[in-house]
Amino acid sequence: MGMSKIVRKLRPSDYWRIGEHESWFQDMAVQGLHLKKMGLRFAHFVKGEPKKMRYRIDVSMKKKILREQIDIYAESGWDYVTGYGNFHVYSSPEERNAPELHSDPAEQSYTLKALDEKLALNAGIVVVALLLMVGMLSSVWFLDGTPTYILVEGLVVQNTILTIFFGYLAYNSLQAAISIRALRKSLIEGKPIDHHAQWKKHHRLNSVVAFLVAIAVGLSAIVPFVQLVKMDTKTLPEESPNLPIVRLADVEQNPALIRGESEYMSENVDWSNRYTTGWSPFAPVQYESDENGLIPGEMWKDGSGEYSPSIETKFYQLSIPAMADNLISDLIKRYNYRYPIEDYVETKHSSFDLLIVHEEEELKEVYASKGKYVIFVRYHGYADIGLVIENIVDKLEHQKF
């Protein structure tokens, strides 16, 4: 027997579909595949002679079936094959004509009572957990009203996939509880289990769903890993012709401009003058930068100190260009701390699909999109906002990726 070939097959459907499993085991035996063991997703068969067999599944809440029980069934012509969870499989060659394990369906319904209660409790716990997960996820998605920004930044891609997976588990738990309760009801009414139930349709559906779930879970594991690899922060070099960010020197256009002193240094990065690269499935190219400058001898008009202009840029290359308008709307909500939304003015410009500007004394903000590119620039200083827009046009025209 040790030399026998083991064949693994994906189980046709959920473990609690008793009649379908019995029918499947019987169909496999006719093909010469005889059940040996049940795994979580796969059943193990021993390859042998094709044979007409009958299979029956008995439910017991004991993890280990009692030897006496096996012996009693063996005397009636039923051989113990294997167990999975609370389900125990017995087989008998057709010619043996063994009597049914349970001749009275109403009596058999009692064997399902404890399982019915257990599955109902499980389903309740899983559904409550799912509702908590959905609640937490919804608060991240919608609390500040910027779902496109959340999606593009890739902050909750993994959590969303895991919640969908948990939803699939909850659906399965509910189905199990409902199906076992329905089976009990029909047994009480005197209707026996259909030992030749159709399993192929469920099998196909189950295989497709299992495949899609496996892909989703695989992706949820890959996404944060790729994000970690792609995320990097460096000190902004004095010259950066290839970066899709607006530079302070190009806006100020003053040769006296020098780099401002760093307010925060960490791991050899000057966080006052830095750029960060990012990645998400919906925005595979992302840049964020901060730059601070100083013009010695020149003062702010309110006399608050030396003139120290600053600029920050956020740049996205989107996978789905149609998300651009929503992203701009979300960026305005996200980065607007105290100004009324009416102050953000949509302006027509031949170089952009959408251009929104906001000016408040020395604060200038520009939100722009062109095709799959979205850029947001916030500038503190006395240069004209037109110069900021010109630089954005220049940056978007030079995009090669």
Secondary structure, DSSP 8 states (H G I E B T S, - for coil): -TTS-EEEEE-SS-TT-HHHHHHHHHHHHHTTEEEEEE-SSEEEEEE-----EEEEEEE-SSSS--HHHHHHHHHTT-EEEEEETTEEEEEEEGGG----S-S-HHHHHHHTHHHHHHHHHHHHHHHHHHHHHHHHHHHHHHTTS-HHHHHHHTSSHHHHHHHHHHHHHHHHHHHHHHHHHHHHHHHHTT----TT---HHHHHHHHHHHHHHHHHHHHHHHHHHHHHHH-EEEE--S--TTSSS--HHHHH--TT-EE---S-EETTEETTSEEEEEEETTEEEEEEEEEEEE-TT-B-TTSSSB---EEEEEEEE-SSGGGHHHHHHHHHHHH-SSS-GGGSEE---TT-SEEEEEEETTEEEEEEEETTEEEEEEEESSS-HHHHHHHHHHHHHT---
